[in-house]
Amino acid sequence: MTDLPAVPIDLFVNPAFAPAAPYGAHRAAILGATALERAGAEITRWTGYAPTPLRALDALAARMGVASVHYKDEGGRFGLGSFKALGGAYAVGRLLCRELGRRLGREPAMGELLRDPALRAACSDVTVTCATDGNHGRSVAWGARMFGCRCVIYIHAGVSAGRKEAIERYGATVVRTSGNYDQAVQEADRDARALGRHVISDTSYPGYMDVPRDVMQGYQLMVQEAVAALPEWPTHVFVQAGVGGLAAAVCAYFWERDAAHRPVFVVVEPARADCLLRSARAGHPVAVTGQLDTLMAGLACGEVSLLAWDILAEGANAFCSLQDEAAVAVMRLLARPEGGDAAIVAGESAVAGLAAAIGALQDRRARAALGLGADSRLLFFGSEADTDPELYRELVGPDAAEVAAAHGTGAA
Ligand SMILES: Cc1ncc(COP(=O)(O)O)c(C=O)c1O
């Protein structure tokens, strides 16, 4: 471990973790096998669908002193750069099915929206909207274009110009607000109510559950793909979190499939946007306020999604936070691999899980608390590539093409 970056972590072992708890009907109604089957049946038929690669990083595993490291590389997902392509766009399709069903008295199947000109014309009357730090808005805008509806996206003050343009490329109108992510959520909501728009949020709150549930169900396709490609069931999974939707989708999948043998599950956040960690410490959802000033833009969320909390409160073994420097160090580590590992272009919000595992292995107490050791098989979800190419170059040095040319990305 001496040649790996030092990663200090703040680890909190979850006293509410329920090792013997069955997954149960309440959680299955949020994230369950039937809903995943439905999401998979739709999403795998979209143009451009292909499972993203699961990269075995054997040299990194040796350096970390564990049995294996697998990294599900979401950078190529539908050409959007992140796993979020699975969630927002799927939720747009589900919303349109429900909305047209209400108007027509018959709920169409999602595939019909793509094929039937009359249904497509009906979609063009519907406006979807959301607040975003970048990736979710890109997915909603892309989904809106795919299904032929209108789209207005709200971004907060910290979202880069590059990310704004990437959303506009899909034909959405983009509104920049002055506050943080949670304030952008409130503005999008207020305007939606006034103007009859449909909010496609990736976070749930009282009275707003259907859409974020669809979003998380879309995410689960990524977990299913990862498990199908893994040579062995993992022993540990570390997942980065903003509102917790991604982490909940992953945690739920393993818990539902095999409650007795689920991997040790750790939720990882930036220290300045650690709403899940604080909630775990408090035993109930707690908000973080202020600018949530972290480089990990996708994780800069101050309030947990209540549906995600329903899974993670008892499903996560531990919660932890780390500093921005750790993310940058791990982005560089993946861009310049050693010993035959593929080079990976990982964005600033993609690597907190891996960074936390490196940190936990360096910390005797954390290693013991999580049962990490030479037999551990670690799984990570590299949730984005260089979704802001300029920032990537600034942080890592080479750009994505140079990383690939220097080391090979391992892409098939
Ligand atoms: C790249 C990336 N990773 C992880 C996350 C965290 O997902 P969630 O907000 O569902 O916890 C986000 C959220 O936007 C993201 O963009």
Ligand as a Chemical Component Dictionary entry (heavy atoms), coordinates in Angstrom:
data_LIG
# 
_chem_comp.id                   LIG 
_chem_comp.type                 NON-POLYMER 
_chem_comp.pdbx_formal_charge   0 
_chem_comp.three_letter_code    LIG 
# 
loop_
_chem_comp_atom.comp_id 
_chem_comp_atom.atom_id 
_chem_comp_atom.alt_atom_id 
_chem_comp_atom.type_symbol 
_chem_comp_atom.charge 
_chem_comp_atom.model_Cartn_x 
_chem_comp_atom.model_Cartn_y 
_chem_comp_atom.model_Cartn_z 
_chem_comp_atom.pdbx_ordinal 
LIG C1 C1 C 0 -21.165 10.565 -11.539 1  
LIG C2 C2 C 0 -22.075 10.445 -10.385 2  
LIG N1 N1 N 0 -21.820 9.515  -9.448  3  
LIG C3 C3 C 0 -22.611 9.360  -8.386  4  
LIG C4 C4 C 0 -23.721 10.157 -8.197  5  
LIG C5 C5 C 0 -24.542 9.979  -6.965  6  
LIG O1 O1 O 0 -25.820 9.498  -7.204  7  
LIG P1 P1 P 0 -26.966 9.757  -6.123  8  
LIG O2 O2 O 0 -27.263 11.220 -6.129  9  
LIG O3 O3 O 0 -28.091 8.925  -6.596  10 
LIG O4 O4 O 0 -26.419 9.330  -4.808  11 
LIG C6 C6 C 0 -24.032 11.141 -9.146  12 
LIG C7 C7 C 0 -25.213 11.989 -9.003  13 
LIG O5 O5 O 0 -25.459 12.881 -9.764  14 
LIG C8 C8 C 0 -23.192 11.286 -10.265 15 
LIG O6 O6 O 0 -23.430 12.210 -11.215 16 
# 
loop_
_chem_comp_bond.comp_id 
_chem_comp_bond.atom_id_1 
_chem_comp_bond.atom_id_2 
_chem_comp_bond.value_order 
_chem_comp_bond.pdbx_ordinal 
LIG C1 C2 SING 1  
LIG C2 N1 SING 2  
LIG C2 C8 DOUB 3  
LIG N1 C3 DOUB 4  
LIG C3 C4 SING 5  
LIG C4 C5 SING 6  
LIG C4 C6 DOUB 7  
LIG C5 O1 SING 8  
LIG O1 P1 SING 9  
LIG P1 O2 DOUB 10 
LIG P1 O3 SING 11 
LIG P1 O4 SING 12 
LIG C6 C7 SING 13 
LIG C6 C8 SING 14 
LIG C7 O5 DOUB 15 
LIG C8 O6 SING 16 
# 
